[in-house]
Amino acid sequence: MTRLSGLIMVMSLTVAAGSAAAFPSHDTPSDSGQAKASFDEGYRHQKAERFAEAIDAYERSLKHDRRQAEALSNMGFCYKSLKRYGRAISAYKDALDINPDLAEAHEYLGEAYVELGKLPLAEREYKTLLKLDPDEAGELKEKIEARRTVN
């Protein structure tokens, strides 16, 4: 059973400003009509930066289909945007349990670790992301380096 608590493909969360501009993935992973409808609702809320509402919708989607890595990753982003890092990390890990190659989950998990000052863990996600999506890996590396200069 997975821990349900977690969101995906958004533009970068800047370390310095801590702001989040959400442009999530809309790759609906489920064939279930009810799961898809709830996922789509979550996506709309997330895009509008209504993160609590998005989380509720993604949770409903996951009740119909628990194997949605994208929904879990999107939930993680919503939690991260609300600065609920423990729940975000849990959701990203659940997403990666389902799909270990989900680049966005590695990227945003790394960002959550950066926000918490857990740079060795962020570096680990960077190394994985470098193999999966080198362009996005560069953005995570910049955030890690920016955090190092702050410390």
C-alpha positions as protocol buffer text, in pm:
chain_id: "A"
residue {
  index: 1
  type: MET
  ca { x: 0 y: 0 z: 0 }
}
residue {
  index: 2
  type: THR
  ca { x: 142 y: 336 z: -94 }
}
residue {
  index: 3
  type: ARG
  ca { x: 156 y: 651 z: 115 }
}
residue {
  index: 4
  type: LEU
  ca { x: -81 y: 893 z: -54 }
}
residue {
  index: 5
  type: SER
  ca { x: 50 y: 1241 z: -7 }
}
residue {
  index: 6
  type: GLY
  ca { x: 215 y: 1432 z: -288 }
}
residue {
  index: 7
  type: LEU
  ca { x: 273 y: 1677 z: -805 }
}
residue {
  index: 8
  type: ILE
  ca { x: 471 y: 1703 z: -1150 }
}
residue {
  index: 9
  type: MET
  ca { x: 589 y: 1898 z: -1442 }
}
residue {
  index: 10
  type: VAL
  ca { x: 581 y: 2257 z: -1332 }
}
residue {
  index: 11
  type: MET
  ca { x: 816 y: 2531 z: -1409 }
}
residue {
  index: 12
  type: SER
  ca { x: 1093 y: 2570 z: -1155 }
}
residue {
  index: 13
  type: LEU
  ca { x: 1042 y: 2656 z: -793 }
}
residue {
  index: 14
  type: THR
  ca { x: 1303 y: 2921 z: -729 }
}
residue {
  index: 15
  type: VAL
  ca { x: 1509 y: 2864 z: -420 }
}
residue {
  index: 16
  type: ALA
  ca { x: 1570 y: 3228 z: -344 }
}
residue {
  index: 17
  type: ALA
  ca { x: 1215 y: 3348 z: -385 }
}
residue {
  index: 18
  type: GLY
  ca { x: 1043 y: 3025 z: -287 }
}
residue {
  index: 19
  type: SER
  ca { x: 772 y: 3095 z: -544 }
}
residue {
  index: 20
  type: ALA
  ca { x: 596 y: 2834 z: -751 }
}
residue {
  index: 21
  type: ALA
  ca { x: 455 y: 2886 z: -1096 }
}
residue {
  index: 22
  type: ALA
  ca { x: 266 y: 2569 z: -1173 }
}
residue {
  index: 23
  type: PHE
  ca { x: 250 y: 2435 z: -1526 }
}
residue {
  index: 24
  type: PRO
  ca { x: 184 y: 2069 z: -1448 }
}
residue {
  index: 25
  type: SER
  ca { x: 187 y: 1773 z: -1677 }
}
residue {
  index: 26
  type: HIS
  ca { x: -147 y: 1676 z: -1814 }
}
residue {
  index: 27
  type: ASP
  ca { x: -44 y: 1324 z: -1907 }
}
residue {
  index: 28
  type: THR
  ca { x: -347 y: 1150 z: -1761 }
}
residue {
  index: 29
  type: PRO
  ca { x: -217 y: 802 z: -1685 }
}
residue {
  index: 30
  type: SER
  ca { x: -540 y: 619 z: -1617 }
}
residue {
  index: 31
  type: ASP
  ca { x: -797 y: 461 z: -1841 }
}
residue {
  index: 32
  type: SER
  ca { x: -1056 y: 476 z: -1562 }
}
residue {
  index: 33
  type: GLY
  ca { x: -1315 y: 741 z: -1640 }
}
residue {
  index: 34
  type: GLN
  ca { x: -1355 y: 844 z: -1278 }
}
residue {
  index: 35
  type: ALA
  ca { x: -980 y: 852 z: -1218 }
}
residue {
  index: 36
  type: LYS
  ca { x: -929 y: 1062 z: -1531 }
}
residue {
  index: 37
  type: ALA
  ca { x: -1205 y: 1308 z: -1441 }
}
residue {
  index: 38
  type: SER
  ca { x: -1059 y: 1363 z: -1094 }
}
residue {
  index: 39
  type: PHE
  ca { x: -705 y: 1389 z: -1236 }
}
residue {
  index: 40
  type: ASP
  ca { x: -823 y: 1652 z: -1484 }
}
residue {
  index: 41
  type: GLU
  ca { x: -991 y: 1843 z: -1202 }
}
residue {
  index: 42
  type: GLY
  ca { x: -670 y: 1828 z: -999 }
}
residue {
  index: 43
  type: TYR
  ca { x: -473 y: 1952 z: -1297 }
}
residue {
  index: 44
  type: ARG
  ca { x: -705 y: 2252 z: -1340 }
}
residue {
  index: 45
  type: HIS
  ca { x: -678 y: 2341 z: -971 }
}
residue {
  index: 46
  type: GLN
  ca { x: -302 y: 2298 z: -974 }
}
residue {
  index: 47
  type: LYS
  ca { x: -261 y: 2516 z: -1281 }
}
residue {
  index: 48
  type: ALA
  ca { x: -466 y: 2785 z: -1105 }
}
residue {
  index: 49
  type: GLU
  ca { x: -243 y: 2745 z: -795 }
}
residue {
  index: 50
  type: ARG
  ca { x: -534 y: 2614 z: -584 }
}
residue {
  index: 51
  type: PHE
  ca { x: -307 y: 2351 z: -437 }
}
residue {
  index: 52
  type: ALA
  ca { x: -530 y: 2222 z: -155 }
}
residue {
  index: 53
  type: GLU
  ca { x: -816 y: 2165 z: -400 }
}
residue {
  index: 54
  type: ALA
  ca { x: -576 y: 1996 z: -642 }
}
residue {
  index: 55
  type: ILE
  ca { x: -457 y: 1759 z: -369 }
}
residue {
  index: 56
  type: ASP
  ca { x: -816 y: 1662 z: -290 }
}
residue {
  index: 57
  type: ALA
  ca { x: -889 y: 1591 z: -656 }
}
residue {
  index: 58
  type: TYR
  ca { x: -569 y: 1387 z: -704 }
}
residue {
  index: 59
  type: GLU
  ca { x: -655 y: 1184 z: -393 }
}
residue {
  index: 60
  type: ARG
  ca { x: -998 y: 1108 z: -541 }
}
residue {
  index: 61
  type: SER
  ca { x: -831 y: 1006 z: -866 }
}
residue {
  index: 62
  type: LEU
  ca { x: -595 y: 774 z: -678 }
}
residue {
  index: 63
  type: LYS
  ca { x: -888 y: 606 z: -502 }
}
residue {
  index: 64
  type: HIS
  ca { x: -999 y: 486 z: -846 }
}
residue {
  index: 65
  type: ASP
  ca { x: -650 y: 395 z: -969 }
}
residue {
  index: 66
  type: ARG
  ca { x: -364 y: 379 z: -716 }
}
residue {
  index: 67
  type: ARG
  ca { x: -96 y: 318 z: -981 }
}
residue {
  index: 68
  type: GLN
  ca { x: -84 y: 675 z: -1115 }
}
residue {
  index: 69
  type: ALA
  ca { x: 273 y: 796 z: -1075 }
}
residue {
  index: 70
  type: GLU
  ca { x: 186 y: 1128 z: -1241 }
}
residue {
  index: 71
  type: ALA
  ca { x: -98 y: 1200 z: -998 }
}
residue {
  index: 72
  type: LEU
  ca { x: 129 y: 1124 z: -704 }
}
residue {
  index: 73
  type: SER
  ca { x: 404 y: 1342 z: -844 }
}
residue {
  index: 74
  type: ASN
  ca { x: 158 y: 1625 z: -908 }
}
residue {
  index: 75
  type: MET
  ca { x: 34 y: 1590 z: -551 }
}
residue {
  index: 76
  type: GLY
  ca { x: 394 y: 1615 z: -435 }
}
residue {
  index: 77
  type: PHE
  ca { x: 433 y: 1942 z: -617 }
}
residue {
  index: 78
  type: CYS
  ca { x: 117 y: 2078 z: -457 }
}
residue {
  index: 79
  type: TYR
  ca { x: 240 y: 1980 z: -112 }
}
residue {
  index: 80
  type: LYS
  ca { x: 581 y: 2132 z: -188 }
}
residue {
  index: 81
  type: SER
  ca { x: 412 y: 2453 z: -299 }
}
residue {
  index: 82
  type: LEU
  ca { x: 232 y: 2460 z: 36 }
}
residue {
  index: 83
  type: LYS
  ca { x: 569 y: 2403 z: 210 }
}
residue {
  index: 84
  type: ARG
  ca { x: 451 y: 2067 z: 342 }
}
residue {
  index: 85
  type: TYR
  ca { x: 778 y: 1903 z: 252 }
}
residue {
  index: 86
  type: GLY
  ca { x: 733 y: 1576 z: 440 }
}
residue {
  index: 87
  type: ARG
  ca { x: 414 y: 1498 z: 252 }
}
residue {
  index: 88
  type: ALA
  ca { x: 568 y: 1613 z: -75 }
}
residue {
  index: 89
  type: ILE
  ca { x: 866 y: 1383 z: -31 }
}
residue {
  index: 90
  type: SER
  ca { x: 639 y: 1093 z: 57 }
}
residue {
  index: 91
  type: ALA
  ca { x: 430 y: 1148 z: -256 }
}
residue {
  index: 92
  type: TYR
  ca { x: 736 y: 1173 z: -481 }
}
residue {
  index: 93
  type: LYS
  ca { x: 874 y: 850 z: -336 }
}
residue {
  index: 94
  type: ASP
  ca { x: 542 y: 678 z: -396 }
}
residue {
  index: 95
  type: ALA
  ca { x: 542 y: 803 z: -756 }
}
residue {
  index: 96
  type: LEU
  ca { x: 896 y: 672 z: -803 }
}
residue {
  index: 97
  type: ASP
  ca { x: 799 y: 335 z: -657 }
}
residue {
  index: 98
  type: ILE
  ca { x: 553 y: 308 z: -945 }
}
residue {
  index: 99
  type: ASN
  ca { x: 771 y: 466 z: -1213 }
}
residue {
  index: 100
  type: PRO
  ca { x: 1140 y: 498 z: -1118 }
}
residue {
  index: 101
  type: ASP
  ca { x: 1210 y: 682 z: -1446 }
}
residue {
  index: 102
  type: LEU
  ca { x: 963 y: 966 z: -1389 }
}
residue {
  index: 103
  type: ALA
  ca { x: 1205 y: 1255 z: -1437 }
}
residue {
  index: 104
  type: GLU
  ca { x: 974 y: 1521 z: -1297 }
}
residue {
  index: 105
  type: ALA
  ca { x: 940 y: 1336 z: -967 }
}
residue {
  index: 106
  type: HIS
  ca { x: 1319 y: 1317 z: -934 }
}
residue {
  index: 107
  type: GLU
  ca { x: 1352 y: 1685 z: -1018 }
}
residue {
  index: 108
  type: TYR
  ca { x: 1095 y: 1807 z: -769 }
}
residue {
  index: 109
  type: LEU
  ca { x: 1202 y: 1561 z: -501 }
}
residue {
  index: 110
  type: GLY
  ca { x: 1548 y: 1712 z: -542 }
}
residue {
  index: 111
  type: GLU
  ca { x: 1400 y: 2061 z: -508 }
}
residue {
  index: 112
  type: ALA
  ca { x: 1220 y: 1962 z: -189 }
}
residue {
  index: 113
  type: TYR
  ca { x: 1550 y: 1837 z: -49 }
}
residue {
  index: 114
  type: VAL
  ca { x: 1714 y: 2167 z: -149 }
}
residue {
  index: 115
  type: GLU
  ca { x: 1443 y: 2360 z: 35 }
}
residue {
  index: 116
  type: LEU
  ca { x: 1510 y: 2150 z: 345 }
}
residue {
  index: 117
  type: GLY
  ca { x: 1887 y: 2197 z: 315 }
}
residue {
  index: 118
  type: LYS
  ca { x: 1940 y: 1824 z: 252 }
}
residue {
  index: 119
  type: LEU
  ca { x: 2192 y: 1880 z: -24 }
}
residue {
  index: 120
  type: PRO
  ca { x: 2342 y: 1527 z: -34 }
}
residue {
  index: 121
  type: LEU
  ca { x: 1992 y: 1389 z: -102 }
}
residue {
  index: 122
  type: ALA
  ca { x: 1930 y: 1661 z: -361 }
}
residue {
  index: 123
  type: GLU
  ca { x: 2260 y: 1567 z: -528 }
}
residue {
  index: 124
  type: ARG
  ca { x: 2149 y: 1205 z: -546 }
}
residue {
  index: 125
  type: GLU
  ca { x: 1831 y: 1310 z: -728 }
}
residue {
  index: 126
  type: TYR
  ca { x: 2038 y: 1533 z: -955 }
}
residue {
  index: 127
  type: LYS
  ca { x: 2257 y: 1239 z: -1059 }
}
residue {
  index: 128
  type: THR
  ca { x: 1952 y: 1030 z: -1140 }
}
residue {
  index: 129
  type: LEU
  ca { x: 1786 y: 1316 z: -1326 }
}
residue {
  index: 130
  type: LEU
  ca { x: 2103 y: 1378 z: -1526 }
}
residue {
  index: 131
  type: LYS
  ca { x: 2057 y: 1033 z: -1681 }
}
residue {
  index: 132
  type: LEU
  ca { x: 1684 y: 1080 z: -1744 }
}
residue {
  index: 133
  type: ASP
  ca { x: 1658 y: 1443 z: -1857 }
}
residue {
  index: 134
  type: PRO
  ca { x: 1985 y: 1638 z: -1876 }
}
residue {
  index: 135
  type: ASP
  ca { x: 1809 y: 1968 z: -1955 }
}
residue {
  index: 136
  type: GLU
  ca { x: 1601 y: 1959 z: -1637 }
}
residue {
  index: 137
  type: ALA
  ca { x: 1901 y: 1831 z: -1440 }
}
residue {
  index: 138
  type: GLY
  ca { x: 2080 y: 2158 z: -1510 }
}
residue {
  index: 139
  type: GLU
  ca { x: 1803 y: 2353 z: -1340 }
}
residue {
  index: 140
  type: LEU
  ca { x: 1821 y: 2135 z: -1029 }
}
residue {
  index: 141
  type: LYS
  ca { x: 2200 y: 2168 z: -1020 }
}
residue {
  index: 142
  type: GLU
  ca { x: 2166 y: 2548 z: -1027 }
}
residue {
  index: 143
  type: LYS
  ca { x: 1930 y: 2536 z: -729 }
}
residue {
  index: 144
  type: ILE
  ca { x: 2167 y: 2311 z: -536 }
}
residue {
  index: 145
  type: GLU
  ca { x: 2456 y: 2547 z: -604 }
}
residue {
  index: 146
  type: ALA
  ca { x: 2248 y: 2852 z: -513 }
}
residue {
  index: 147
  type: ARG
  ca { x: 2158 y: 2690 z: -181 }
}
residue {
  index: 148
  type: ARG
  ca { x: 2524 y: 2611 z: -114 }
}
residue {
  index: 149
  type: THR
  ca { x: 2617 y: 2976 z: -155 }
}
residue {
  index: 150
  type: VAL
  ca { x: 2344 y: 3077 z: 91 }
}
residue {
  index: 151
  type: ASN
  ca { x: 2472 y: 2835 z: 356 }
}
